[in-house]
Amino acid sequence: MHEAGEIIENRVRPLLDWLLQKYPDTPKKRAKQWILAGRVSANGIVIRQPHQAVSDPGNTLNLLDRHATALACGSGWQIHPRVALLYLDASFAIINKGPGLISVPAPNSGLSALSILADFLAGRLKAQDRGVAGKSLPPAYRRLQPQPVHRLDQYTSGVFCVATNPTARGRLIEQLKAHTMKREYVAFVEGRPQTRQGTWRQWLQLSEDELRQHVISETEAKAAKSEVQEAITHYEVIAEYPLASGQGIVTKLRLRLETGRKHQIRVQAAHAGLPLIGDRSYHPKYRSRGLGGLPLIDFPRQALHAEVLTLEHPEKPGSRMTWTAELPKDLRQLEAILRSGRLKP
């Protein structure tokens, strides 16, 4: 009986021991680095703890290639005051961007969500959260090169996708074109839509300076010589908040993009008579700076947040993945004031 007990005990050993047994010529330090980098799997599961006790994995013990495996970021790793990393693997990253930061590099602007991610991948930034403070990425991630797939306006917050290799980028862009990448936003607009849910479908024409979109008729779209794009947005009322003293109403909308044009939600909402709170480009009250007796709700940016992103993993056909980013602090505060009924324009 004693001998049988010893045999059973010997079959449960630290993962590092099993790995060294399979690769006896490998230095112990290097084998440990393989495990920490997420390159070792047993029974189909990647294990990152060298001393985790496992039963004899036999032929299921595998040394994976040097490509990065999926990084579990929990509710998000804060890698910059305005950037949280929600997901990362060798194909793409999911970022939760704060308002005021551009998504991708632009002329005369050195800092963007994309450049911050690149610095984190290269080891120049570390996670700021207390639970993962000081953590840098395993070396396998440092070869990843972030590349834009789509973007959010500078003053729009929320979740968006960045590719980390060219093949994945092409496949993710194909999902955008095929409208299979699901993107849902939350917006606070001035006014009330005629129906609780519906669809906005218009033709948009970008100004020559590419700073503003204009809604044009279908006849104008067919006659236009410059590029014109169809924009389709589905909306649904989430909540309504009457302003103090009966001076109007603010509606909280959920919006699902079918197409993804520059400023699409902002220009279509304004065209529908529901301009976004704080929108300096498309809300007539902010454009006129409140002149002419027009009351103004004081909010520093367009009240728009990319809440949900769903896509198919570019390397795993049929595997759908979803991320949700809660409202940032400024929108939570806006909604709290709206809910109290104390907000006056």
Buried (B, 14 or more C-beta within 10 A) or exposed (E): EEEEEEEEEEEEBBBBBBBBEBBEEBEEEEBBBBBBBBBBBBEEEBBBEBEEEBEEBEEEBBBBEEBBBBBEBEEBBBBBEBBBBBBBBBBBBBBBBBBEBBBBBEEEEEBBBBBBBBBBBBEEBBBBBEEBEEEBBBEBBEBBEBBBBBBBBBBBBBBBBBBBBEEBBEBBBEBBEEEEBBBBBBBBBBBBBEEEEBEBBBBBBBEEEEEBBBBBEEEEBEEEEEEBBEBBBBBBBEEEBBBEEEEBBBBBBBBBBBBBBBBBBBBBBBBBEBBBBBBEBBBEBBBEEBEEEBEBBEBEBBBBBBBBBBBBBBBEEEEEBEBBBBBBEBBEEBBEBBEEEEBEB
